[in-house]
Amino acid sequence: MLPISDSAEWLEADGLGGFASGTTSGVRTRRYHALLLTATTPPSARTVLVNGLDAWIETPHGNYFLSSQRYAPDIINPDGTTHLTEFQLRLWPKFHFTLRDDLKVDHELFVPYGQSAVVLSWRLVGDIEGAVKLCVRPFLSGRDFHATHHENTLFQFDPQFRHDRVRWKPYANLPAVVARSASTYRHSPAWYQNFLYTEERARGLDYMEDLASPGVFEWDLHDGPAALIFSAEGFGNIDENGELVEVVEKLRTKEKARRQLFSSSLEAAADSYLVRRGSGKTIIAGYPWFGDWGRDTFISLRGLCLATNRLEIARDILVEWAGTVSRGMLPNRFPDHGVEPEFNSVDASLWYVIAVHEYLEAAAGKPALADAEVSRKLEQAVEAILYGYSQGTRFRIKADSDGLLSAGEPGFQLTWMDAKVNGQVVTPRIGKPVEVQALWINALWIGQSFSSEWQPLFKRASEAFAARYWNDAGGYLYDVLDVEHKSGVVDPSSRPNQIFAVGGLPLVLLPAERARQLVEAVESALYTPLGLRSLAPRESGYVPHYEGDAWHRDTAYHQGTVWPWLIGPFVEAWVRVRGNTADAKAMARQQFFTPLQEHLNQAGLGHVSEIADAEPHFTPRGCPFQAWSLGELLRLDRVVLGAPT
């Protein structure tokens, strides 16, 4: 049974970048928890329109709340959780309330795919005598999803009525909110002040908010289930002509059929991250606060798209990004129109090459997926990346005389360990980071299939890697060579980046015995049930818990904090050094995959968190719904270990 808790969260994504989300207890603990959160320029410019609601049942024998709110200083009122007896996640969130032995109510909600809308319903369970009235009071704002809302005189409460619709336009520059229901609407405008969000308070951010409530919807539940649809005008095409009962049933039937096509709950969760961008597709890096990032997209795509056979989406994403190559680099975020692209990533372009290679392998023999034009665009992008990196580009990224890739300038965080606090890079890693070399050598190997001119550089870089990175004293690989571009200076920190020399990429770059030693060293010092630590506990600067304000969290981000996405390359390396046998895969599934499956019932339900504490209880932290974490779990399940029999 799923937990009823303030820390267990559900997500309903709309395929446009917007979403609905909340906790299984019903208490909103984040400023991102909302019923209608709209991407006004999909998948960006996300705006909260309907934050939540109060719902209660009125009977001759008393009134009962179905909702819960937390107000300052730390008061739960009302507390509908006392009546909440069960929460179900599939096919969409369902809450079961027992108000009395003879009075039970089920509440469910879902977001119809491709629309900025949410469909809510309530129904009586059993044969109950006497009047049973449902009352629902929505809470509205109209703010950026990173912000908080406060009482003001600009908010417009005035409703407009048409047939079964109530329309509010709180702010002139935002979409109107349209509510459809077969109810009685009683206009009763009021401000509700001092909602308190405990997750934001714990993160040292603004955590109090005022919300506007325009009125109350009322139904007699003896007349049948109550339905309420909120949509963002212009973004939710909710069948303007049909009667409400027919519209709701059509939306429910269509969405149920769509979700039942997914072969597993993991595959259904993966769909949440695949969203529209213009006429194409992109990948949201994580909910609730990330957008579509280059590095995250190309790492995630292998699990979310290739492992689940969503090859058309993978193709469209890779072709779209192919047009953004500049001097051999891809931007770390997809550039919106009129926005200056950011190129502060050394590895995003190399991950793109890996993703192209794996896509073309998966699409081989399928002309509709990899026709001559698509193949040419992708190969040209790969060639442009290799040329740019070999000749030299931004941030001193350039192939050195030993064939290895040098990169970095003071003040810039170019690797995936990219935390920056008050202008200071926490893990600068200037020089030749180990995972960048693994990616570079693999990219050169892939480039050979397009042009033989990359063979000499591939050979030189491979030989230099094998000769220079092994740390005899530690029995593992150095994290960075030629630190600060100073020849021979090494960083021997025990970090997980070295695992890419053996797992997570097509090539194994070490001889068998050293590969085995490396995997054993990583397992001993860095492995946890939720992923790999970003720094070994014995190292200076190790931080066991990711908590506190932004400064404390950012300085801990890559200094011990566990990253679940690294479990994919680690388990792949673990299986490889054991010969890739069926027995090794079975052992790995039991030993490493099962604990992560258990995590699916914590934090972001059905998903995998962004990060976790480095010490027991390995508390999940950061984004509760993270694309590359889930992507690597899927790749591990479907590709590395093979689908279980």
C-alpha positions in Angstrom: 0.0 0.0 0.0 1.3 3.5 -0.9 2.1 5.8 2.0 -0.2 8.7 3.0 2.4 11.3 3.8 3.5 14.9 3.3 6.7 13.5 1.8 5.1 11.1 -0.8 4.3 13.0 -4.0 2.3 12.4 -7.2 2.8 13.9 -10.6 0.4 14.4 -13.5 2.3 15.9 -16.5 0.4 17.3 -19.5 3.0 16.7 -22.3 3.5 20.5 -22.7 5.7 21.2 -19.8 2.9 21.9 -17.4 1.7 19.6 -14.7 -0.4 19.0 -11.6 1.3 17.7 -8.4 0.8 17.3 -4.7 1.3 14.9 -1.8 -0.6 11.8 -0.9 -1.8 13.5 2.3 -3.3 16.3 0.3 -1.1 19.0 2.1 0.7 21.2 -0.3 4.4 21.3 0.9 5.9 23.1 -2.1 5.2 26.3 -4.0 5.2 24.0 -7.1 2.2 21.9 -5.8 -0.8 22.9 -7.9 -3.8 21.6 -9.8 -3.3 23.8 -12.9 0.3 24.8 -13.7 0.5 25.9 -17.4 3.5 26.2 -19.7 2.5 29.3 -21.6 5.3 28.9 -24.2 5.6 25.1 -24.0 7.6 23.8 -22.4 8.7 27.0 -20.6 7.2 30.1 -19.0 5.4 28.0 -16.5 2.7 29.7 -14.5 0.5 28.5 -11.6 -3.1 29.3 -12.1 -5.0 27.0 -9.7 -3.0 26.1 -6.6 -5.4 23.9 -4.8 -8.8 23.8 -3.2 -10.8 23.1 -0.1 -13.4 20.4 -0.3 -16.0 19.3 2.3 -19.1 17.3 2.7 -22.2 18.7 4.4 -24.8 16.3 5.9 -27.6 16.6 8.4 -25.3 14.8 10.9 -22.3 17.1 10.4 -19.7 18.4 8.0 -16.5 16.6 7.0 -13.4 18.0 5.2 -11.8 16.1 2.4 -8.9 18.6 2.1 -6.0 19.7 4.3 -4.1 23.0 4.4 -1.0 24.1 6.4 -1.0 27.7 7.6 1.6 29.7 9.6 2.9 29.2 12.2 2.5 25.5 11.5 -1.2 24.6 11.8 -3.1 22.1 9.7 -6.7 23.4 9.2 -8.8 21.8 7.9 -7.4 18.3 8.4 -9.0 16.0 5.9 -6.2 13.6 6.3 -7.9 12.2 9.4 -10.6 10.8 7.0 -8.1 9.7 4.3 -7.9 5.9 4.4 -6.1 5.0 1.1 -4.2 6.5 -1.8 -3.8 4.8 -5.2 -1.5 6.0 -8.0 -2.6 4.1 -11.1 -3.9 4.9 -13.5 -4.0 8.3 -11.9 -4.2 9.6 -8.3 -7.2 8.4 -6.3 -8.0 9.3 -2.7 -10.4 7.2 -0.6 -12.1 8.9 2.4 -14.1 7.2 5.2 -16.1 10.0 6.9 -18.4 7.6 8.9 -19.0 3.9 8.7 -21.8 4.6 6.3 -20.3 7.6 4.5 -17.4 7.1 2.1 -16.2 9.3 -0.7 -13.8 8.6 -3.5 -11.9 11.5 -5.2 -9.8 11.2 -8.3 -8.0 13.5 -10.7 -6.1 13.3 -14.0 -4.5 15.5 -16.5 -5.6 14.8 -20.1 -2.5 14.5 -22.4 -1.7 17.5 -24.6 -4.0 19.9 -22.7 -3.4 22.4 -19.9 -6.3 21.1 -17.9 -7.2 18.9 -14.9 -10.3 16.7 -14.5 -11.5 16.2 -10.9 -14.3 14.1 -9.6 -15.9 13.0 -6.4 -18.5 10.2 -5.8 -20.3 8.6 -3.0 -19.5 5.0 -2.2 -22.4 2.8 -1.1 -26.1 3.5 -0.5 -26.4 6.5 1.9 -29.6 8.1 3.1 -30.0 11.8 3.8 -28.7 14.8 2.0 -25.0 14.8 1.0 -23.7 18.0 -0.4 -20.2 18.5 -1.8 -18.6 22.0 -1.6 -15.4 23.0 -3.4 -13.6 26.3 -2.9 -10.7 26.7 -5.4 -7.5 28.7 -4.6 -6.1 30.8 -7.4 -3.0 32.8 -8.0 -1.4 33.6 -11.4 2.4 33.6 -10.8 5.6 32.2 -12.0 6.0 28.7 -10.7 9.2 29.6 -8.9 7.6 32.5 -7.1 5.0 33.0 -4.3 1.8 35.0 -4.5 0.6 37.7 -2.0 -2.6 39.6 -1.4 -2.9 42.6 -3.8 -5.4 44.9 -5.3 -4.8 44.0 -8.9 -6.3 40.5 -8.6 -9.6 40.4 -10.5 -12.2 38.1 -8.8 -15.1 38.9 -11.2 -16.6 35.8 -12.8 -18.0 35.4 -16.3 -20.7 32.8 -16.8 -21.6 30.8 -19.9 -23.6 27.6 -19.9 -21.7 25.3 -17.5 -18.6 27.5 -17.4 -17.2 30.0 -14.9 -14.3 32.1 -16.2 -11.9 34.2 -14.2 -9.2 36.5 -15.6 -7.2 37.3 -12.5 -4.4 39.2 -14.3 -4.5 40.8 -17.7 -1.2 39.3 -19.0 -2.0 35.7 -18.1 -4.4 33.0 -19.5 -7.9 33.0 -18.0 -9.0 30.1 -15.8 -12.1 28.3 -17.0 -14.0 26.0 -14.7 -16.7 23.6 -16.1 -19.1 21.8 -13.8 -22.7 20.8 -13.4 -22.9 22.5 -10.1 -24.3 25.6 -8.4 -21.6 28.3 -8.2 -21.8 30.8 -5.3 -19.6 33.8 -5.8 -17.9 34.5 -2.5 -14.5 36.2 -3.1 -11.9 36.1 -0.3 -8.2 36.1 0.4 -6.7 33.1 2.3 -3.4 34.2 3.9 -0.2 32.6 5.1 -0.2 29.1 3.5 3.0 27.5 4.7 5.2 25.3 2.5 7.4 23.1 4.6 9.7 21.9 1.8 10.5 25.5 0.8 11.1 26.4 4.4 13.6 23.5 4.7 15.3 24.7 1.5 15.8 28.2 2.9 13.5 29.8 0.3 10.3 31.8 0.5 7.7 29.5 2.0 4.6 31.6 2.7 1.8 32.6 0.3 -1.6 34.2 0.0 -4.1 32.8 -2.4 -7.4 34.2 -3.8 -10.6 32.2 -3.7 -13.4 33.6 -5.9 -16.3 31.3 -4.7 -17.7 27.9 -4.0 -19.1 25.1 -6.2 -21.9 22.9 -4.7 -23.3 19.5 -5.8 -25.8 17.1 -4.4 -23.8 13.8 -4.6 -27.1 11.8 -4.6 -27.5 13.1 -8.2 -24.4 11.2 -9.2 -20.6 11.9 -9.3 -19.5 15.5 -9.2 -17.0 16.6 -11.9 -15.0 19.8 -12.2 -12.6 20.7 -15.0 -10.1 23.5 -14.7 -8.4 24.6 -17.9 -6.1 27.4 -19.0 -8.0 29.3 -21.7 -6.2 28.8 -25.1 -4.2 25.8 -23.7 -7.0 23.4 -22.9 -9.3 22.5 -25.8 -11.9 20.9 -23.6 -14.7 20.1 -26.2 -16.5 23.4 -26.2 -19.8 21.9 -27.5 -20.4 18.7 -25.6 -22.3 18.2 -22.4 -20.1 18.0 -19.3 -20.9 14.3 -18.5 -20.0 13.3 -22.1 -16.9 15.4 -22.1 -15.6 14.0 -18.8 -16.3 10.4 -19.9 -14.6 11.0 -23.3 -11.5 12.5 -21.6 -11.4 9.6 -19.1 -11.8 6.9 -21.7 -9.2 8.4 -24.0 -6.7 8.9 -21.2 -7.3 5.5 -19.8 -6.7 3.9 -23.2 -3.5 5.9 -23.7 -2.1 4.9 -20.4 -3.0 1.3 -20.7 -0.7 1.1 -23.8 2.4 1.4 -21.6 4.0 -2.0 -20.9 5.0 -1.1 -17.3 4.6 1.6 -14.7 8.2 2.6 -15.4 7.4 3.2 -19.0 4.3 5.2 -18.0 6.5 7.3 -15.7 9.0 7.9 -18.6 6.2 9.5 -20.7 6.0 12.4 -18.2 9.3 13.8 -19.3 8.7 13.7 -23.0 7.0 17.0 -23.9 6.3 19.3 -26.8 8.8 22.0 -28.0 7.5 23.9 -31.0 6.6 21.2 -33.6 9.0 18.7 -32.1 9.7 17.1 -28.8 12.2 17.6 -25.9 12.9 16.1 -22.4 12.1 17.9 -19.2 15.1 17.2 -16.9 13.1 17.0 -13.7 9.9 18.0 -12.0 8.9 20.3 -10.4 11.6 22.9 -11.3 13.9 21.9 -14.2 13.4 22.7 -17.8 15.0 20.9 -20.8 18.8 20.8 -20.5 21.2 19.4 -23.1 23.3 17.1 -20.9 20.2 15.7 -19.2 18.4 15.2 -22.4 21.0 13.1 -24.1 21.7 11.0 -21.0 18.0 10.5 -20.4 17.1 9.8 -24.0 18.8 6.4 -24.0 16.5 5.1 -21.3 13.3 7.1 -21.8 13.2 6.7 -25.6 15.6 4.1 -26.9 15.0 1.5 -24.1 11.3 1.9 -24.5 11.3 1.8 -28.3 10.1 5.4 -28.7 12.5 5.8 -31.6 10.5 8.5 -33.5 10.7 10.8 -30.5 14.4 10.1 -30.1 14.9 10.9 -33.8 13.0 14.2 -33.5 14.9 15.3 -30.4 18.3 14.5 -31.9 17.5 16.2 -35.3 16.2 19.3 -33.5 19.3 19.6 -31.4 21.6 19.0 -34.5 20.8 22.5 -35.7 22.1 24.1 -32.5 25.8 23.1 -32.9 28.1 26.1 -32.6 31.9 25.8 -32.9 31.5 22.1 -32.0 29.4 22.8 -28.9 25.7 22.2 -28.1 24.1 24.6 -25.7 23.4 23.3 -22.2 19.9 24.4 -22.5 17.7 24.5 -25.7 17.7 28.1 -26.8 14.2 29.7 -26.8 13.6 32.2 -29.6 15.3 35.5 -28.7 17.3 33.9 -25.8 21.1 33.8 -26.0 22.2 30.2 -25.8 24.5 29.0 -23.0 27.4 26.8 -24.0 28.9 26.2 -20.5 29.2 22.4 -20.8 32.1 20.3 -22.0 30.2 16.9 -21.9 26.7 17.7 -23.3 28.0 17.6 -26.9 29.8 14.3 -26.2 26.7 12.8 -24.7 24.9 13.8 -27.9 27.4 11.8 -29.9 26.7 8.7 -27.7 22.9 9.2 -28.1 23.2 9.5 -31.9 25.3 6.3 -32.1 22.8 4.3 -30.0 19.8 5.8 -31.9 21.3 4.9 -35.3 22.0 1.3 -34.0 18.4 1.0 -32.8 17.1 2.4 -36.1 19.3 0.3 -38.4 17.2 -1.5 -41.0 14.2 0.9 -40.4 14.3 3.4 -43.3 11.5 5.5 -41.9 13.5 6.2 -38.8 17.0 6.7 -40.2 16.6 7.8 -43.8 19.4 9.4 -45.7 18.5 12.9 -44.7 18.2 12.1 -41.0 21.4 10.2 -41.0 23.2 13.0 -42.8 22.0 15.6 -40.3 23.1 13.5 -37.4 26.4 12.6 -38.9 27.1 16.2 -39.7 26.4 17.2 -36.2 28.8 14.5 -34.8 31.5 15.6 -37.3 31.1 19.3 -36.3 31.4 18.3 -32.6 34.6 16.3 -33.2 36.2 19.0 -35.4 35.3 21.7 -32.9 36.7 19.8 -30.0 39.9 18.6 -31.8 40.8 22.0 -33.1 39.7 24.0 -30.0 36.6 25.9 -29.0 35.2 27.9 -26.0 36.5 27.5 -22.5 39.9 26.1 -23.7 38.2 22.9 -24.8 40.8 21.3 -27.1 42.5 18.0 -27.9 45.9 18.1 -26.3 49.1 16.6 -27.8 48.5 13.3 -26.0 45.0 13.1 -27.7 43.1 13.7 -24.4 40.6 16.5 -24.1 41.6 19.5 -22.0 38.9 21.9 -20.8 38.1 24.6 -18.4 38.6 28.2 -17.3 38.4 29.8 -13.9 34.8 30.7 -12.9 33.1 28.2 -15.2 31.6 24.8 -14.3 31.8 22.7 -17.4 31.2 19.1 -16.2 28.1 17.5 -14.8 29.5 18.4 -11.3 28.4 22.0 -12.0 27.5 23.6 -8.6 28.3 27.2 -8.3 27.8 29.3 -5.1 28.1 33.1 -4.9 30.2 33.1 -8.1 32.5 30.3 -6.8 32.6 26.9 -8.6 32.5 24.2 -5.9 34.1 21.5 -8.1 35.9 23.3 -10.9 37.7 20.2 -12.3 39.8 22.3 -14.8 42.1 20.2 -16.8 41.3 16.6 -18.0 38.3 15.2 -16.1 38.2 11.4 -16.2 34.6 11.0 -17.5 35.2 13.6 -20.2 38.0 11.5 -21.5 35.9 8.4 -21.5 33.2 10.3 -23.5 35.8 11.8 -25.8 37.4 8.5 -26.6 34.0 6.9 -27.2 33.0 9.8 -29.4 36.2 9.4 -31.5 35.5 5.7 -31.8 32.0 6.5 -33.0 33.5 9.1 -35.4 35.6 6.4 -37.0 32.4 4.9 -38.5 31.8 8.2 -40.4 35.4 9.0 -41.3 38.8 7.2 -40.9 40.5 10.5 -40.1 39.5 10.0 -36.4 41.4 6.8 -36.1 44.9 8.2 -35.2 43.4 10.6 -32.5 41.3 7.7 -31.1 44.4 5.5 -30.8 46.5 8.2 -29.2 43.9 9.2 -26.7 43.1 5.6 -25.8 46.8 4.8 -25.1 47.3 8.0 -23.1 44.2 7.2 -21.0 45.4 3.7 -20.2 48.9 4.9 -19.4 48.1 8.1 -17.3 44.9 7.7 -15.3 45.6 4.6 -13.2 46.3 5.5 -9.5 48.4 2.6 -8.3 48.3 3.7 -4.7 44.5 3.8 -4.6 43.6 1.1 -7.1 41.3 3.3 -9.0 41.5 6.2 -11.5 42.5 9.8 -10.9 39.5 12.2 -11.2 41.4 14.9 -13.1 44.8 15.0 -14.8 46.8 18.1 -15.6 44.8 20.1 -13.0 44.5 23.8 -13.9 46.2 22.9 -17.2 49.4 22.2 -15.3 51.2 19.1 -16.7 51.5 16.2 -14.3 49.3 17.7 -11.6 46.6 15.2 -10.5 43.5 15.1 -8.4 43.3 11.7 -6.7 39.8 12.3 -5.2 37.7 9.1 -5.1 34.7 10.1 -7.2 32.2 8.2 -9.3 33.2 9.8 -12.6 35.8 7.0 -13.2 33.0 4.4 -13.6 32.5 5.6 -17.2 35.8 4.0 -18.1 34.2 0.6 -17.6 30.4 1.1 -17.7 27.7 3.4 -19.2 29.5 3.8 -22.6 30.2 1.4 -25.5 33.9 0.9 -24.8 35.8 -0.5 -21.8 39.0 1.6 -21.6 41.0 -0.5 -19.1 42.4 -4.0 -19.1 40.3 -6.7 -17.3 42.2 -6.7 -14.0 42.2 -3.0 -13.6 38.6 -2.7 -14.6 37.7 -5.2 -11.9 39.8 -3.3 -9.3 38.1 -0.1 -10.3 34.6 -1.5 -9.9 35.4 -3.0 -6.5 36.9 0.3 -5.4 33.7 2.2 -6.5 31.4 -0.4 -4.9 33.4 -0.3 -1.6 33.6 3.5 -1.2 30.8 5.0 -3.3 27.9 2.6 -3.7 24.6 3.1 -1.8 21.2 1.5 -2.4 20.0 4.7 -4.1 23.1 5.3 -6.3 26.7 6.4 -6.1 28.1 9.0 -3.7 29.7 11.9 -5.5 32.7 11.8 -3.1 34.0 9.0 -0.9 33.5 9.5 2.8 37.2 9.4 3.5 37.9 12.4 1.3 38.3 15.9 2.6 35.2 18.0 2.0 32.8 15.1 2.2 29.3 16.2 3.2 27.0 13.4 4.5 23.6 15.2 4.2 22.1 17.4 1.6 20.0 19.9 3.6 19.8 23.5 4.7 19.7 26.8 2.7 20.8 27.2 -0.9 24.5 27.7 0.1 24.7 24.6 2.3 22.8 22.5 -0.3 24.9 23.7 -3.3 28.2 23.1 -1.5 27.0 19.5 -0.7 25.7 18.8 -4.2 28.7 17.0 -5.5 30.6 16.5 -2.2 29.1 13.2 -1.2 25.5 13.6 -2.2 24.2 10.4 -3.8 23.1 10.5 -7.5 20.7 7.6 -8.6 21.5 8.1 -12.3 25.0 6.8 -11.8 23.6 3.4 -10.8 23.2 2.6 -14.5 26.9 2.9 -15.5 27.9 1.3 -12.2 25.8 -1.9 -12.6 26.8 -2.1 -16.3 30.5 -2.0 -15.2 29.8 -4.6 -12.4 28.2 -7.0 -14.9 30.9 -6.4 -17.6 33.8 -7.3 -15.3 31.9 -10.6 -14.5 31.8 -11.5 -18.2 28.3 -10.2 -19.0 26.9 -13.6 -18.1 23.3 -14.4 -17.3 24.2 -15.3 -13.8 26.0 -11.9 -13.3 22.9 -10.1 -14.6 20.6 -12.1 -12.3 22.8 -11.3 -9.3 23.0 -7.6 -10.3 19.2 -7.4 -10.6 18.7 -8.8 -7.2 21.5 -6.9 -5.5 21.2 -3.4 -7.1 17.9 -3.1 -9.1 15.5 -4.3 -6.3 16.5 -1.5 -3.8 15.8 1.1 -6.5 12.4 -0.5 -7.2 11.6 -0.1 -3.5 12.4 3.6 -3.9 9.6 4.0 -6.4 7.2 3.9 -3.5 9.0 6.8 -1.8 9.3 10.6 -2.5 8.1 11.0 -6.2 5.8 7.9 -6.5 6.6 5.7 -9.5 9.7 7.8 -10.3 13.3 8.1 -9.1 14.6 11.1 -7.2 17.4 13.4 -8.4 19.7 12.9 -5.4 19.8 11.5 -1.8 21.8 11.8 1.4 25.1 10.0 1.4 24.5 8.3 4.7 21.5 6.2 6.1 18.6 6.5 5.8 19.7 7.8 2.3 16.8 10.3 2.4 15.7 11.3 -1.1 16.4 14.9 -1.9 16.2 17.4 -4.7 13.7 16.9 -7.5 11.4 14.0 -6.6 10.9 13.3 -10.3 14.2 13.2 -12.3 14.5 12.2 -15.9 18.0 10.8 -16.0 17.5 8.9 -12.8 14.4 7.2 -14.2 16.1 6.9 -17.7 19.0 5.0 -16.3 16.8 2.7 -14.3 14.9 1.9 -17.5 18.1 1.4 -19.5 19.4 -0.9 -16.7 16.2 -2.9 -16.7 15.6 -3.2 -20.5 19.2 -3.0 -21.9 21.9 -3.8 -19.4 20.2 -6.6 -17.5 17.6 -7.5 -20.1 13.9 -7.5 -19.4 13.2 -10.0 -16.6 11.6 -13.3 -17.7 
